[in-house]
Amino acid sequence: MTTSLRPVTTGLPVDLREIRKGVMANGVIDCENLLAIVNDPQEVEDAAKRAQKAGQPISEYARTRADIQRLIGTASSKKAKNVGEYADYIAAGLRGDFDNAWSLPQITLWSPRPLVISEDGSSALPIKDGLYALDSETQVTAWHRIKRNPAAYDLADFDFGAIPLSFEIFHGISVMAARQIFHDRNLKGVPVDKSLAMSMDGRDFGTTVTRKLMESLQVPLGETTVPLSSLILTGKRQVSDKAVEWMTMSVLRTLVATAMLGKAGIHAASTSIEHEDIPANKSGDRPDKAVVQREVMEMVGAFLQENAALFHAKTAITAPAVVAGLGATMNRAMSWSADPLPEGLTLERLLEGIQWEREAKYWSGVAAKVTDRGVSWAGGARDSGHKVYDALNHPESDTGKQIRGRF
């Protein structure tokens, strides 16, 4: 699926390394030159909209781009929002906010015209309307946004010509081939579970507290104690029934996140958490970051120690939905809770009588459901966390009685 277009013989000089001869090469280019030769997708899209509104034909470049890319769309679209978030991330990295802990994927370009690459790697890239962002278009758009208004990102005096960017370029292949590559890049890979990815975030407040809890807490195991970290599975999405680990790190983070945020944390457990996300109490005060960390680690840590046997046995207490409901309930005992426990009622007393066995008679319709294959606990925190919370916090409700064995 190659093209018969004439090769590129003049343009911006670059050094390339051929990866697939006559099809794909890679190289490095400074940011200034990249943005000079690769059109801003947002501007291309806006110009096409203006042309259509005026009853004029859109450019050939815009038509071809629409054939191989997903449009950015309105400001409320997912891709448009990603551009803004990406620009903030890139700018923070450039300012040094992240030290060395940040990364950008290689930019993928497409030139419909074939490139001429000499034996020593010297070549030229087309300058006007000759290159498209085949993949990484969100990153390219974000770079354009930063370059257009660097002061808005605290980069007013930044030298973009000093920033090298790695790129790969497909060249001389047809639109159909380019479309196929776009498809394969976006659909063939297995998406990373969002909660798992979140558990890798070293800047996230929820993840930071979760890791400190894992590293510092000792829990009972038979006649001895072991570090909590030895009972938390990292790098995988699910714990097998026979595994020694209690839960994944993403599930433990859910417990921490909901303890921090309360019921709101049930839906926020798989998103980033900043200290500013901690809700203010009824007096309008937001607790100090150190206070939140200390109280959450003490409350969650004590609960894990006191109920270690239930976690070792992998009872219902380890199910993600139950963990979410538990954490949100723990929040009611925090000093900043917007819905504190009534005076005289403790967390321990509230949870008295709960039947933690993984049996349908206790948990069906709350955190589990009965199927043709038996009892399923597949529902996650977002699906059933609120049901669990309601059952835990309202002992005299139908579900509250159910999970306490008072039918």
MARTILUM-511972 format. One line per field, with one value per residue (C-alpha): residue number from 1; y, z, x. Coordinates in nm, 3 decimals, always signed. Example, Ala and Ser with C-alpha at 12.3 -4.5 7.8 and 13.67 -1.06 7.14 Angstrom:
// MARTILUM-511972
i (1,2)
py (-0.450,-0.106)
pz (+0.780,+0.714)
px (+1.230,+1.367)
//
This chain:
// MARTILUM-511972
i (1,2,3,4,5,6,7,8,9,10,11,12,13,14,15,16,17,18,19,20,21,22,23,24,25,26,27,28,29,30,31,32,33,34,35,36,37,38,39,40,41,42,43,44,45,46,47,48,49,50,51,52,53,54,55,56,57,58,59,60,61,62,63,64,65,66,67,68,69,70,71,72,73,74,75,76,77,78,79,80,81,82,83,84,85,86,87,88,89,90,91,92,93,94,95,96,97,98,99,100,101,102,103,104,105,106,107,108,109,110,111,112,113,114,115,116,117,118,119,120,121,122,123,124,125,126,127,128,129,130,131,132,133,134,135,136,137,138,139,140,141,142,143,144,145,146,147,148,149,150,151,152,153,154,155,156,157,158,159,160,161,162,163,164,165,166,167,168,169,170,171,172,173,174,175,176,177,178,179,180,181,182,183,184,185,186,187,188,189,190,191,192,193,194,195,196,197,198,199,200,201,202,203,204,205,206,207,208,209,210,211,212,213,214,215,216,217,218,219,220,221,222,223,224,225,226,227,228,229,230,231,232,233,234,235,236,237,238,239,240,241,242,243,244,245,246,247,248,249,250,251,252,253,254,255,256,257,258,259,260,261,262,263,264,265,266,267,268,269,270,271,272,273,274,275,276,277,278,279,280,281,282,283,284,285,286,287,288,289,290,291,292,293,294,295,296,297,298,299,300,301,302,303,304,305,306,307,308,309,310,311,312,313,314,315,316,317,318,319,320,321,322,323,324,325,326,327,328,329,330,331,332,333,334,335,336,337,338,339,340,341,342,343,344,345,346,347,348,349,350,351,352,353,354,355,356,357,358,359,360,361,362,363,364,365,366,367,368,369,370,371,372,373,374,375,376,377,378,379,380,381,382,383,384,385,386,387,388,389,390,391,392,393,394,395,396,397,398,399,400,401,402,403,404,405,406,407)
py (+0.000,+0.253,+0.574,+0.703,+1.056,+1.209,+1.170,+1.452,+1.587,+1.928,+2.051,+2.050,+1.854,+1.568,+1.255,+0.940,+0.576,+0.340,+0.083,-0.062,+0.027,+0.254,+0.257,+0.380,+0.557,+0.737,+1.039,+1.340,+1.695,+2.006,+2.121,+2.457,+2.292,+2.022,+2.278,+2.476,+2.186,+1.997,+2.190,+2.257,+2.008,+2.246,+2.529,+2.294,+2.182,+2.536,+2.655,+2.368,+2.463,+2.826,+2.721,+2.494,+2.768,+3.009,+2.754,+2.720,+2.399,+2.279,+2.229,+1.907,+1.881,+1.898,+1.633,+1.395,+1.453,+1.369,+1.039,+0.925,+1.096,+1.140,+1.501,+1.708,+1.832,+2.079,+2.202,+1.949,+1.647,+1.393,+1.459,+1.837,+1.795,+1.565,+1.836,+2.076,+1.817,+1.710,+2.071,+2.118,+1.798,+1.891,+2.242,+2.111,+1.878,+2.159,+2.379,+2.103,+2.039,+1.662,+1.641,+1.335,+1.149,+1.240,+1.107,+1.170,+0.898,+0.913,+1.125,+0.934,+1.123,+1.033,+1.172,+1.061,+1.131,+0.893,+1.022,+0.989,+0.856,+0.833,+0.567,+0.798,+0.870,+1.225,+1.312,+1.596,+1.640,+1.820,+2.171,+2.279,+2.061,+1.752,+1.592,+1.457,+1.340,+0.981,+0.898,+1.137,+1.407,+1.511,+1.569,+1.770,+1.986,+2.040,+2.147,+2.398,+2.535,+2.587,+2.744,+2.981,+3.120,+3.015,+3.280,+3.108,+2.805,+3.001,+2.942,+3.296,+3.284,+2.916,+2.808,+2.555,+2.510,+2.345,+2.065,+1.750,+1.533,+1.174,+1.083,+0.802,+0.866,+0.645,+0.763,+0.682,+0.468,+0.519,+0.676,+0.329,+0.205,+0.510,+0.451,+0.091,+0.198,+0.444,+0.160,-0.084,+0.167,+0.259,-0.072,-0.362,-0.296,-0.412,-0.099,-0.069,-0.092,+0.264,+0.168,-0.027,+0.268,+0.501,+0.282,+0.358,+0.736,+0.859,+1.216,+1.123,+1.189,+0.876,+0.656,+0.820,+0.746,+0.392,+0.319,+0.464,+0.246,-0.062,+0.012,+0.095,-0.137,-0.479,-0.715,-1.046,-1.373,-1.677,-1.636,-1.359,-1.037,-0.951,-0.626,-0.530,-0.488,-0.865,-0.917,-0.661,-0.759,-0.498,-0.496,-0.716,-0.658,-0.951,-1.174,-1.546,-1.736,-1.937,-1.646,-1.534,-1.169,-1.010,-0.767,-0.567,-0.232,-0.061,-0.209,-0.097,+0.249,+0.242,+0.185,+0.480,+0.706,+0.646,+0.693,+1.031,+1.146,+0.961,+0.860,+1.089,+0.870,+0.569,+0.723,+0.903,+0.595,+0.548,+0.916,+1.137,+1.273,+1.599,+1.735,+2.003,+1.728,+1.656,+1.804,+2.076,+1.996,+2.165,+2.463,+2.508,+2.403,+2.169,+1.962,+1.990,+1.737,+1.581,+1.539,+1.358,+1.126,+1.047,+0.983,+0.771,+0.560,+0.514,+0.432,+0.205,+0.047,-0.040,-0.189,-0.409,-0.531,-0.605,-0.785,-0.959,-1.302,-1.191,-1.066,-1.382,-1.590,-1.367,-1.315,-1.057,-0.792,-0.814,-0.752,-0.413,-0.293,-0.385,-0.218,+0.100,+0.101,+0.034,+0.317,+0.562,+0.450,+0.502,+0.858,+0.928,+0.878,+1.127,+1.473,+1.643,+1.431,+1.620,+1.340,+1.237,+0.946,+1.044,+1.113,+0.789,+0.567,+0.415,+0.247,-0.082,-0.065,+0.031,-0.276,-0.518,-0.832,-0.808,-1.152,-1.138,-1.489,-1.488,-1.618,-1.503,-1.487,-1.203,-1.019,-1.090,-0.762,-0.566,-0.657,-0.981,-1.138,-1.491,-1.623,-1.961,-2.028,-1.939,-1.619,-1.349,-1.074,-0.911,-0.578,-0.315,-0.020,+0.212,-0.045,-0.150,+0.065,+0.287,-0.015,-0.150,+0.190,+0.216,-0.137,-0.072,+0.262,+0.180,-0.137,-0.127,-0.105,-0.420,-0.456,-0.354,-0.640,-0.875,-0.835,-0.874,-1.200,-1.056,-1.168)
pz (+0.000,-0.113,-0.303,-0.638,-0.508,-0.587,-0.316,-0.082,-0.196,-0.027,+0.309,+0.669,+0.695,+0.946,+1.032,+1.028,+1.105,+0.885,+1.079,+0.792,+0.465,+0.250,+0.508,+0.853,+1.016,+1.341,+1.453,+1.682,+1.608,+1.822,+1.937,+1.756,+1.416,+1.480,+1.546,+1.241,+1.001,+1.161,+1.151,+1.469,+1.447,+1.641,+1.392,+1.098,+1.243,+1.325,+0.974,+0.824,+1.038,+0.926,+0.562,+0.590,+0.762,+0.481,+0.216,+0.099,+0.033,+0.312,+0.245,+0.109,+0.424,+0.649,+0.442,+0.460,+0.833,+0.888,+0.707,+0.950,+1.279,+1.538,+1.539,+1.851,+1.854,+2.094,+2.414,+2.613,+2.411,+2.571,+2.327,+2.373,+2.751,+2.712,+2.515,+2.808,+3.062,+2.839,+2.798,+3.176,+3.220,+2.956,+3.095,+3.449,+3.322,+3.136,+3.446,+3.648,+3.872,+3.830,+3.846,+3.632,+3.694,+3.374,+3.022,+2.676,+2.418,+2.082,+1.829,+1.524,+1.195,+0.845,+0.516,+0.220,+0.001,+0.034,+0.195,+0.043,+0.312,+0.223,+0.352,+0.625,+0.737,+0.606,+0.475,+0.453,+0.591,+0.392,+0.520,+0.421,+0.460,+0.412,+0.756,+0.973,+1.333,+1.278,+1.647,+1.939,+1.787,+2.134,+2.234,+1.917,+1.977,+2.338,+2.229,+1.986,+2.263,+2.494,+2.222,+2.121,+2.473,+2.684,+2.950,+3.041,+3.141,+3.323,+3.029,+2.893,+2.836,+2.753,+2.462,+2.268,+2.022,+2.299,+2.354,+2.148,+2.067,+1.953,+1.653,+1.413,+1.063,+0.823,+0.468,+0.118,+0.240,+0.137,+0.333,+0.386,+0.533,+0.758,+0.875,+0.956,+1.165,+1.355,+1.419,+1.535,+1.765,+1.935,+1.946,+1.931,+2.261,+2.587,+2.782,+3.125,+3.404,+3.529,+3.894,+3.835,+3.654,+3.933,+4.188,+4.007,+4.046,+4.288,+4.292,+4.381,+4.746,+4.773,+4.631,+4.847,+5.168,+5.047,+4.989,+5.327,+5.494,+5.313,+5.408,+5.774,+5.896,+6.051,+6.061,+6.244,+6.065,+6.291,+6.583,+6.419,+6.225,+5.866,+5.670,+5.506,+5.182,+5.168,+5.155,+4.885,+4.519,+4.292,+3.914,+3.858,+3.842,+4.046,+4.339,+4.295,+4.560,+4.662,+4.669,+5.002,+4.921,+5.061,+4.777,+4.499,+4.565,+4.367,+4.606,+4.911,+4.752,+4.721,+5.097,+5.157,+4.905,+5.046,+5.401,+5.288,+5.084,+5.225,+4.990,+4.720,+4.716,+4.590,+4.244,+4.278,+4.379,+4.027,+3.973,+4.099,+4.451,+4.566,+4.918,+4.790,+4.712,+5.083,+5.162,+5.422,+5.739,+5.842,+5.972,+5.629,+5.745,+5.542,+5.750,+5.715,+5.479,+5.758,+5.969,+5.688,+5.632,+6.002,+6.075,+5.764,+5.832,+6.198,+6.128,+5.829,+5.985,+6.308,+6.117,+5.906,+6.215,+6.415,+6.126,+5.978,+6.012,+5.791,+5.528,+5.543,+5.488,+5.193,+5.325,+5.179,+5.349,+5.062,+4.782,+4.610,+4.668,+5.036,+5.070,+4.917,+5.148,+5.449,+5.367,+5.319,+5.655,+5.820,+5.692,+5.934,+6.218,+6.074,+6.226,+5.895,+5.809,+5.667,+5.800,+6.134,+6.339,+6.605,+6.945,+7.134,+6.824,+6.730,+6.408,+6.591,+6.733,+6.397,+6.232,+6.509,+6.394,+6.026,+5.867,+5.655,+5.507,+5.129,+5.126,+4.905,+5.192,+5.343,+5.041,+4.739,+4.604,+4.811,+4.697,+4.515,+4.290,+4.228,+3.876,+3.705,+3.799,+4.164,+4.360,+4.164,+4.330,+4.000,+4.081,+4.155,+4.392,+4.157,+4.090,+4.445,+4.685,+4.772,+4.841,+5.080,+5.247,+5.302,+5.445,+5.680,+5.804,+5.836,+6.047,+6.059,+5.680,+5.485,+5.353,+5.691,+5.856,+5.572,+5.607,+5.984,+5.948,+6.090,+5.827)
px (+0.000,+0.259,+0.194,+0.317,+0.379,+0.716,+0.981,+1.079,+1.417,+1.424,+1.301,+1.420,+1.746,+1.736,+1.928,+1.717,+1.767,+1.571,+1.374,+1.171,+1.336,+1.126,+0.844,+0.949,+1.242,+1.307,+1.505,+1.525,+1.412,+1.402,+1.058,+1.084,+1.134,+0.875,+0.606,+0.717,+0.667,+0.375,+0.048,-0.147,-0.439,-0.664,-0.601,-0.655,-0.985,-1.099,-1.012,-1.213,-1.514,-1.490,-1.468,-1.770,-1.971,-1.882,-1.976,-1.617,-1.422,-1.196,-0.828,-0.684,-0.472,-0.780,-0.959,-0.665,-0.623,-0.990,-0.928,-0.658,-0.738,-1.007,-1.125,-1.064,-1.423,-1.576,-1.414,-1.618,-1.504,-1.274,-0.990,-1.013,-0.996,-0.697,-0.514,-0.544,-0.434,-0.145,-0.031,-0.034,+0.167,+0.427,+0.465,+0.512,+0.783,+0.958,+0.949,+1.113,+0.814,+0.851,+1.231,+1.316,+0.990,+0.806,+0.796,+0.655,+0.590,+0.759,+0.571,+0.449,+0.439,+0.327,+0.450,+0.237,+0.541,+0.836,+1.152,+1.497,+1.731,+2.100,+2.336,+2.463,+2.104,+2.077,+1.734,+1.482,+1.132,+0.862,+0.800,+0.448,+0.139,+0.350,+0.339,+0.059,+0.056,-0.047,-0.031,+0.047,-0.174,-0.291,+0.071,+0.143,-0.166,-0.059,+0.289,+0.138,-0.084,+0.212,+0.427,+0.148,+0.112,+0.413,+0.350,+0.022,+0.232,+0.505,+0.740,+0.765,+1.143,+1.168,+1.392,+1.185,+1.470,+1.670,+1.416,+1.486,+1.183,+1.202,+0.986,+0.916,+0.794,+0.603,+0.652,+0.537,+0.247,-0.115,-0.399,-0.545,-0.217,-0.198,-0.555,-0.470,-0.173,-0.394,-0.640,-0.373,-0.204,-0.531,-0.719,-0.474,-0.302,-0.457,-0.559,-0.401,-0.656,-0.707,-0.691,-0.370,-0.212,-0.322,-0.145,+0.183,+0.148,+0.414,+0.279,-0.078,-0.171,-0.384,-0.109,+0.158,-0.035,-0.112,+0.256,+0.357,+0.095,+0.225,+0.584,+0.523,+0.245,+0.302,+0.003,-0.053,+0.020,-0.013,+0.226,+0.425,+0.379,+0.469,+0.489,+0.162,+0.357,+0.411,+0.034,-0.044,-0.017,+0.138,+0.158,-0.150,-0.523,-0.649,-0.554,-0.616,-0.810,-0.503,-0.259,-0.116,-0.187,-0.500,-0.571,-0.411,-0.251,-0.528,-0.789,-0.588,-0.567,-0.947,-0.968,-0.734,-0.909,-1.255,-1.126,-0.995,-1.293,-1.594,-1.875,-1.735,-1.426,-1.622,-1.635,-1.301,-1.101,-0.963,-0.880,-0.601,-0.635,-0.483,-0.488,-0.725,-0.979,-1.026,-1.367,-1.394,-1.586,-1.910,-1.712,-1.556,-1.210,-0.988,-0.744,-0.369,-0.214,-0.009,-0.322,-0.504,-0.210,-0.170,-0.539,-0.592,-0.285,-0.383,-0.748,-0.693,-0.385,-0.566,-0.859,-0.629,-0.445,-0.760,-0.928,-0.625,-0.787,-1.079,-0.837,-0.623,-0.937,-1.036,-1.386,-1.623,-1.414,-1.159,-1.412,-1.350,-1.707,-1.692,-1.352,-1.495,-1.795,-1.573,-1.335,-1.620,-1.757,-1.417,-1.424,-1.709,-1.461,-1.209,-1.173,-1.259,-1.563,-1.860,-2.085,-1.935,-2.060,-2.315,-2.164,-2.109,-2.115,-1.780,-1.678,-1.634,-1.985,-2.136,-1.981,-2.086,-2.263,-2.170,-2.141,-1.826,-1.858,-1.880,-2.234,-2.519,-2.767,-2.566,-2.427,-2.648,-2.784,-2.533,-2.182,-2.257,-2.515,-2.633,-2.577,-2.616,-2.253,-2.291,-2.221,-2.040,-1.834,-1.740,-1.905,-1.642,-1.628,-1.816,-2.088,-2.174,-1.973,-2.270,-2.492,-2.231,-2.196,-2.571,-2.588,-2.296,-2.427,-2.797,-2.819,-3.201,-3.245,-3.328,-2.972,-2.830,-3.015,-2.922,-2.545,-2.581,-2.774,-3.097,-3.343)
//
